[in-house]
Amino acid sequence: MTNEEFGLRVGCSESMASRLRSGDRRPGADLRDRIIKAFGYDRDLDALREVMEASASAETFGRFLRERVFKEVVST
């Protein structure tokens, strides 16, 4: 998924998608909720818990997006 596709799906700019993806920015509550709904995390309690915990820090949320949404292989 590209930053543009992500932005269109959740209703944010491509540049915001890039900042979220890189871990430079964490989502506000409204954007986080749109991401949860857009990717169906609200239908899976474990996934919902994971995204809620990840959104506490920009770096952790970026890693979550790269692994779960953008499907990148993230090395530790």
N, CA, C and O atoms as a printed pandas DataFrame, in Angstrom:
     atom_number atom_name residue_name chain_id  residue_number  x_coord  y_coord  z_coord
0              1         N          MET        A               1    0.848   -1.168    0.000
1              2        CA          MET        A               1    0.000    0.000    0.000
2              3         C          MET        A               1    0.897    1.235    0.000
3              4         O          MET        A               1    1.904    1.285    0.706
4              5         N          THR        A               2    0.528    2.201   -0.777
5              6        CA          THR        A               2    1.289    3.446   -0.845
6              7         C          THR        A               2    0.752    4.449    0.170
7              8         O          THR        A               2   -0.330    4.264    0.726
8              9         N          ASN        A               3    1.511    5.499    0.403
9             10        CA          ASN        A               3    1.041    6.575    1.285
10            11         C          ASN        A               3   -0.228    7.209    0.730
11            12         O          ASN        A               3   -1.136    7.561    1.483
12            13         N          GLU        A               4   -0.282    7.353   -0.589
13            14        CA          GLU        A               4   -1.465    7.933   -1.219
14            15         C          GLU        A               4   -2.690    7.051   -0.989
15            16         O          GLU        A               4   -3.753    7.557   -0.627
16            17         N          GLU        A               5   -2.555    5.741   -1.193
17            18        CA          GLU        A               5   -3.673    4.815   -0.982
18            19         C          GLU        A               5   -4.126    4.842    0.482
19            20         O          GLU        A               5   -5.323    4.856    0.772
20            21         N          PHE        A               6   -3.162    4.850    1.390
21            22        CA          PHE        A               6   -3.494    4.919    2.815
22            23         C          PHE        A               6   -4.264    6.205    3.111
23            24         O          PHE        A               6   -5.297    6.174    3.779
24            25         N          GLY        A               7   -3.761    7.327    2.615
25            26        CA          GLY        A               7   -4.418    8.611    2.851
26            27         C          GLY        A               7   -5.840    8.643    2.337
27            28         O          GLY        A               7   -6.739    9.140    3.014
28            29         N          LEU        A               8   -6.048    8.115    1.142
29            30        CA          LEU        A               8   -7.402    8.073    0.587
30            31         C          LEU        A               8   -8.309    7.187    1.427
31            32         O          LEU        A               8   -9.482    7.505    1.625
32            33         N          ARG        A               9   -7.780    6.097    1.913
33            34        CA          ARG        A               9   -8.594    5.140    2.674
34            35         C          ARG        A               9   -9.001    5.683    4.043
35            36         O          ARG        A               9  -10.114    5.428    4.504
36            37         N          VAL        A              10   -8.109    6.430    4.695
37            38        CA          VAL        A              10   -8.423    6.901    6.054
38            39         C          VAL        A              10   -8.775    8.379    6.113
39            40         O          VAL        A              10   -9.191    8.876    7.159
40            41         N          GLY        A              11   -8.612    9.086    4.997
41            42        CA          GLY        A              11   -8.976   10.497    4.970
42            43         C          GLY        A              11   -7.906   11.413    5.537
43            44         O          GLY        A              11   -8.193   12.294    6.347
44            45         N          CYS        A              12   -6.672   11.198    5.105
45            46        CA          CYS        A              12   -5.590   12.107    5.498
46            47         C          CYS        A              12   -4.720   12.371    4.271
47            48         O          CYS        A              12   -4.847   11.696    3.249
48            49         N          SER        A              13   -3.848   13.346    4.386
49            50        CA          SER        A              13   -2.975   13.673    3.256
50            51         C          SER        A              13   -1.887   12.611    3.090
51            52         O          SER        A              13   -1.588   11.845    4.006
52            53         N          GLU        A              14   -1.320   12.596    1.911
53            54        CA          GLU        A              14   -0.211   11.686    1.638
54            55         C          GLU        A              14    0.978   12.008    2.543
55            56         O          GLU        A              14    1.678   11.104    3.000
56            57         N          SER        A              15    1.203   13.288    2.799
57            58        CA          SER        A              15    2.327   13.667    3.668
58            59         C          SER        A              15    2.082   13.237    5.112
59            60         O          SER        A              15    3.021   12.847    5.806
60            61         N          MET        A              16    0.833   13.303    5.574
61            62        CA          MET        A              16    0.527   12.813    6.926
62            63         C          MET        A              16    0.739   11.306    6.983
63            64         O          MET        A              16    1.286   10.791    7.958
64            65         N          ALA        A              17    0.313   10.606    5.951
65            66        CA          ALA        A              17    0.529    9.157    5.898
66            67         C          ALA        A              17    2.016    8.846    5.990
67            68         O          ALA        A              17    2.419    7.921    6.695
68            69         N          SER        A              18    2.816    9.605    5.290
69            70        CA          SER        A              18    4.264    9.405    5.318
70            71         C          SER        A              18    4.832    9.645    6.713
71            72         O          SER        A              18    5.672    8.878    7.182
72            73         N          ARG        A              19    4.380   10.700    7.373
73            74        CA          ARG        A              19    4.871   11.001    8.728
74            75         C          ARG        A              19    4.445    9.935    9.725
75            76         O          ARG        A              19    5.214    9.574   10.615
76            77         N          LEU        A              20    3.226    9.429    9.583
77            78        CA          LEU        A              20    2.763    8.350   10.466
78            79         C          LEU        A              20    3.586    7.088   10.229
79            80         O          LEU        A              20    4.044    6.443   11.172
80            81         N          ARG        A              21    3.764    6.752    8.969
81            82        CA          ARG        A              21    4.480    5.542    8.565
82            83         C          ARG        A              21    5.925    5.548    9.054
83            84         O          ARG        A              21    6.447    4.517    9.478
84            85         N          SER        A              22    6.564    6.706    8.995
85            86        CA          SER        A              22    7.973    6.801    9.384
86            87         C          SER        A              22    8.158    6.891   10.893
87            88         O          SER        A              22    9.279    6.773   11.388
88            89         N          GLY        A              23    7.065    7.098   11.631
89            90        CA          GLY        A              23    7.168    7.227   13.082
90            91         C          GLY        A              23    7.503    8.634   13.530
91            92         O          GLY        A              23    7.897    8.845   14.677
92            93         N          ASP        A              24    7.350    9.607   12.631
93            94        CA          ASP        A              24    7.599   10.998   12.990
94            95         C          ASP        A              24    6.398   11.645   13.658
95            96         O          ASP        A              24    6.525   12.692   14.294
96            97         N          ARG        A              25    5.244   11.031   13.518
97            98        CA          ARG        A              25    4.004   11.619   14.024
98            99         C          ARG        A              25    3.105   10.511   14.522
99           100         O          ARG        A              25    3.063    9.434   13.928
100          101         N          ARG        A              26    2.389   10.755   15.598
101          102        CA          ARG        A              26    1.381    9.789   16.031
102          103         C          ARG        A              26    0.011   10.374   15.730
103          104         O          ARG        A              26   -0.142   11.595   15.694
104          105         N          PRO        A              27   -0.985    9.529   15.516
105          106        CA          PRO        A              27   -2.294   10.051   15.134
106          107         C          PRO        A              27   -3.034   10.644   16.323
107          108         O          PRO        A              27   -2.887   10.188   17.457
108          109         N          GLY        A              28   -3.823   11.658   16.044
109          110        CA          GLY        A              28   -4.764   12.145   17.037
110          111         C          GLY        A              28   -5.890   11.131   17.178
111          112         O          GLY        A              28   -5.964   10.174   16.407
112          113         N          ALA        A              29   -6.748   11.329   18.139
113          114        CA          ALA        A              29   -7.828   10.367   18.408
114          115         C          ALA        A              29   -8.739   10.175   17.198
115          116         O          ALA        A              29   -9.137    9.048   16.903
116          117         N          ASP        A              30   -9.076   11.256   16.494
117          118        CA          ASP        A              30   -9.974   11.150   15.349
118          119         C          ASP        A              30   -9.338   10.331   14.221
119          120         O          ASP        A              30   -9.980    9.445   13.657
120          121         N          LEU        A              31   -8.102   10.621   13.902
121          122        CA          LEU        A              31   -7.418    9.884   12.837
122          123         C          LEU        A              31   -7.197    8.435   13.249
123          124         O          LEU        A              31   -7.372    7.524   12.440
124          125         N          ARG        A              32   -6.815    8.220   14.494
125          126        CA          ARG        A              32   -6.645    6.846   14.984
126          127         C          ARG        A              32   -7.943    6.060   14.818
127          128         O          ARG        A              32   -7.923    4.909   14.383
128          129         N          ASP        A              33   -9.069    6.680   15.163
129          130        CA          ASP        A              33  -10.363    5.995   15.040
130          131         C          ASP        A              33  -10.709    5.704   13.584
131          132         O          ASP        A              33  -11.289    4.661   13.282
132          133         N          ARG        A              34  -10.357    6.618   12.679
133          134        CA          ARG        A              34  -10.600    6.367   11.244
134          135         C          ARG        A              34   -9.740    5.220   10.740
135          136         O          ARG        A              34  -10.193    4.417    9.924
136          137         N          ILE        A              35   -8.501    5.136   11.218
137          138        CA          ILE        A              35   -7.616    4.031   10.837
138          139         C          ILE        A              35   -8.182    2.716   11.346
139          140         O          ILE        A              35   -8.193    1.721   10.621
140          141         N          ILE        A              36   -8.648    2.703   12.579
141          142        CA          ILE        A              36   -9.236    1.502   13.181
142          143         C          ILE        A              36  -10.406    1.013   12.338
143          144         O          ILE        A              36  -10.506   -0.179   12.049
144          145         N          LYS        A              37  -11.280    1.912   11.948
145          146        CA          LYS        A              37  -12.456    1.527   11.156
146          147         C          LYS        A              37  -12.073    1.130    9.727
147          148         O          LYS        A              37  -12.590    0.148    9.195
148          149         N          ALA        A              38  -11.175    1.889    9.115
149          150        CA          ALA        A              38  -10.804    1.636    7.723
150          151         C          ALA        A              38  -10.173    0.262    7.527
151          152         O          ALA        A              38  -10.318   -0.347    6.467
152          153         N          PHE        A              39   -9.474   -0.223    8.546
153          154        CA          PHE        A              39   -8.791   -1.512    8.422
154          155         C          PHE        A              39   -9.456   -2.625    9.229
155          156         O          PHE        A              39   -8.904   -3.718    9.355
156          157         N          GLY        A              40  -10.642   -2.348    9.776
157          158        CA          GLY        A              40  -11.420   -3.378   10.454
158          159         C          GLY        A              40  -10.885   -3.814   11.806
159          160         O          GLY        A              40  -11.262   -4.874   12.306
160          161         N          TYR        A              41  -10.009   -3.011   12.406
161          162        CA          TYR        A              41   -9.471   -3.393   13.710
162          163         C          TYR        A              41  -10.539   -3.356   14.799
163          164         O          TYR        A              41  -10.356   -3.956   15.858
164          165         N          ASP        A              42  -11.641   -2.666   14.558
165          166        CA          ASP        A              42  -12.732   -2.619   15.529
166          167         C          ASP        A              42  -13.498   -3.932   15.608
167          168         O          ASP        A              42  -14.312   -4.117   16.512
168          169         N          ARG        A              43  -13.249   -4.847   14.675
169          170        CA          ARG        A              43  -13.929   -6.151   14.684
170          171         C          ARG        A              43  -13.088   -7.246   15.315
171          172         O          ARG        A              43  -13.535   -8.388   15.421
172          173         N          ASP        A              44  -11.876   -6.911   15.734
173          174        CA          ASP        A              44  -10.950   -7.881   16.312
174          175         C          ASP        A              44  -10.354   -7.269   17.571
175          176         O          ASP        A              44   -9.540   -6.348   17.494
176          177         N          LEU        A              45  -10.759   -7.778   18.730
177          178        CA          LEU        A              45  -10.332   -7.168   19.988
178          179         C          LEU        A              45   -8.823   -7.168   20.178
179          180         O          LEU        A              45   -8.273   -6.208   20.717
180          181         N          ASP        A              46   -8.148   -8.217   19.749
181          182        CA          ASP        A              46   -6.688   -8.245   19.879
182          183         C          ASP        A              46   -6.043   -7.177   18.994
183          184         O          ASP        A              46   -5.120   -6.487   19.428
184          185         N          ALA        A              47   -6.518   -7.040   17.777
185          186        CA          ALA        A              47   -5.980   -6.022   16.867
186          187         C          ALA        A              47   -6.308   -4.625   17.382
187          188         O          ALA        A              47   -5.474   -3.722   17.303
188          189         N          LEU        A              48   -7.507   -4.443   17.905
189          190        CA          LEU        A              48   -7.903   -3.157   18.460
190          191         C          LEU        A              48   -7.003   -2.785   19.636
191          192         O          LEU        A              48   -6.544   -1.647   19.734
192          193         N          ARG        A              49   -6.757   -3.721   20.508
193          194        CA          ARG        A              49   -5.875   -3.484   21.656
194          195         C          ARG        A              49   -4.474   -3.124   21.177
195          196         O          ARG        A              49   -3.842   -2.215   21.714
196          197         N          GLU        A              50   -3.996   -3.836   20.171
197          198        CA          GLU        A              50   -2.663   -3.584   19.637
198          199         C          GLU        A              50   -2.540   -2.178   19.054
199          200         O          GLU        A              50   -1.556   -1.486   19.318
200          201         N          VAL        A              51   -3.520   -1.750   18.270
201          202        CA          VAL        A              51   -3.450   -0.417   17.673
202          203         C          VAL        A              51   -3.587    0.669   18.738
203          204         O          VAL        A              51   -2.948    1.716   18.633
204          205         N          MET        A              52   -4.402    0.437   19.749
205          206        CA          MET        A              52   -4.558    1.418   20.818
206          207         C          MET        A              52   -3.254    1.573   21.599
207          208         O          MET        A              52   -2.850    2.692   21.917
208          209         N          GLU        A              53   -2.603    0.467   21.905
209          210        CA          GLU        A              53   -1.326    0.524   22.617
210          211         C          GLU        A              53   -0.252    1.166   21.752
211          212         O          GLU        A              53    0.550    1.957   22.247
212          213         N          ALA        A              54   -0.227    0.836   20.470
213          214        CA          ALA        A              54    0.782    1.374   19.558
214          215         C          ALA        A              54    0.645    2.884   19.394
215          216         O          ALA        A              54    1.640    3.577   19.182
216          217         N          SER        A              55   -0.568    3.394   19.490
217          218        CA          SER        A              55   -0.784    4.823   19.242
218          219         C          SER        A              55   -0.276    5.709   20.379
219          220         O          SER        A              55   -0.365    6.934   20.289
220          221         N          ALA        A              56    0.247    5.116   21.432
221          222        CA          ALA        A              56    0.779    5.903   22.542
222          223         C          ALA        A              56    2.081    6.605   22.170
223          224         O          ALA        A              56    2.429    7.618   22.777
224          225         N          SER        A              57    2.799    6.084   21.186
225          226        CA          SER        A              57    4.062    6.718   20.765
226          227         C          SER        A              57    4.154    6.725   19.251
227          228         O          SER        A              57    3.719    5.782   18.590
228          229         N          ALA        A              58    4.720    7.788   18.706
229          230        CA          ALA        A              58    4.845    7.918   17.254
230          231         C          ALA        A              58    5.691    6.795   16.671
231          232         O          ALA        A              58    5.339    6.219   15.641
232          233         N          GLU        A              59    6.798    6.485   17.323
233          234        CA          GLU        A              59    7.693    5.440   16.819
234          235         C          GLU        A              59    7.009    4.074   16.797
235          236         O          GLU        A              59    7.116    3.334   15.819
236          237         N          THR        A              60    6.314    3.752   17.872
237          238        CA          THR        A              60    5.615    2.468   17.958
238          239         C          THR        A              60    4.474    2.396   16.950
239          240         O          THR        A              60    4.244    1.349   16.345
240          241         N          PHE        A              61    3.763    3.500   16.768
241          242        CA          PHE        A              61    2.664    3.500   15.813
242          243         C          PHE        A              61    3.193    3.366   14.389
243          244         O          PHE        A              61    2.600    2.663   13.571
244          245         N          GLY        A              62    4.295    4.029   14.092
245          246        CA          GLY        A              62    4.910    3.895   12.769
246          247         C          GLY        A              62    5.291    2.456   12.487
247          248         O          GLY        A              62    5.058    1.950   11.389
248          249         N          ARG        A              63    5.871    1.802   13.467
249          250        CA          ARG        A              63    6.244    0.393   13.304
250          251         C          ARG        A              63    5.000   -0.473   13.080
251          252         O          ARG        A              63    4.998   -1.353   12.220
252          253         N          PHE        A              64    3.952   -0.220   13.852
253          254        CA          PHE        A              64    2.690   -0.938   13.683
254          255         C          PHE        A              64    2.182   -0.786   12.254
255          256         O          PHE        A              64    1.815   -1.771   11.613
256          257         N          LEU        A              65    2.161    0.457   11.753
257          258        CA          LEU        A              65    1.676    0.685   10.389
258          259         C          LEU        A              65    2.552   -0.009    9.359
259          260         O          LEU        A              65    2.042   -0.617    8.418
260          261         N          ARG        A              66    3.870    0.075    9.528
261          262        CA          ARG        A              66    4.757   -0.557    8.549
262          263         C          ARG        A              66    4.554   -2.060    8.511
263          264         O          ARG        A              66    4.585   -2.660    7.437
264          265         N          GLU        A              67    4.350   -2.673    9.657
265          266        CA          GLU        A              67    4.175   -4.135    9.712
266          267         C          GLU        A              67    2.775   -4.578    9.315
267          268         O          GLU        A              67    2.625   -5.520    8.536
268          269         N          ARG        A              68    1.756   -3.920    9.833
269          270        CA          ARG        A              68    0.385   -4.399    9.673
270          271         C          ARG        A              68   -0.358   -3.813    8.476
271          272         O          ARG        A              68   -1.186   -4.494    7.871
272          273         N          VAL        A              69   -0.079   -2.575    8.131
273          274        CA          VAL        A              69   -0.827   -1.907    7.070
274          275         C          VAL        A              69   -0.034   -1.860    5.770
275          276         O          VAL        A              69   -0.540   -2.231    4.711
276          277         N          PHE        A              70    1.207   -1.402    5.857
277          278        CA          PHE        A              70    2.019   -1.257    4.650
278          279         C          PHE        A              70    2.743   -2.565    4.305
279          280         O          PHE        A              70    3.353   -2.686    3.243
280          281         N          LYS        A              71    2.666   -3.525    5.203
281          282        CA          LYS        A              71    3.199   -4.870    4.989
282          283         C          LYS        A              71    4.692   -4.879    4.674
283          284         O          LYS        A              71    5.162   -5.663    3.850
284          285         N          GLU        A              72    5.427   -3.997    5.342
285          286        CA          GLU        A              72    6.877   -3.976    5.182
286          287         C          GLU        A              72    7.496   -4.956    6.157
287          288         O          GLU        A              72    6.942   -5.219    7.224
288          289         N          VAL        A              73    8.624   -5.485    5.793
289          290        CA          VAL        A              73    9.389   -6.324    6.715
290          291         C          VAL        A              73   10.229   -5.353    7.540
291          292         O          VAL        A              73   11.031   -4.588    7.003
292          293         N          VAL        A              74   10.027   -5.401    8.851
293          294        CA          VAL        A              74   10.710   -4.481    9.752
294          295         C          VAL        A              74   11.724   -5.260   10.554
295          296         O          VAL        A              74   11.373   -6.202   11.266
296          297         N          SER        A              75   12.967   -4.878   10.444
297          298        CA          SER        A              75   14.002   -5.554   11.230
298          299         C          SER        A              75   14.123   -4.873   12.592
299          300         O          SER        A              75   13.877   -3.674   12.725
300          301         N          THR        A              76   14.501   -5.648   13.587
301          302        CA          THR        A              76   14.618   -5.096   14.936
302          303         C          THR        A              76   16.039   -4.780   15.286
303          304         O          THR        A              76   16.313   -4.307   16.389
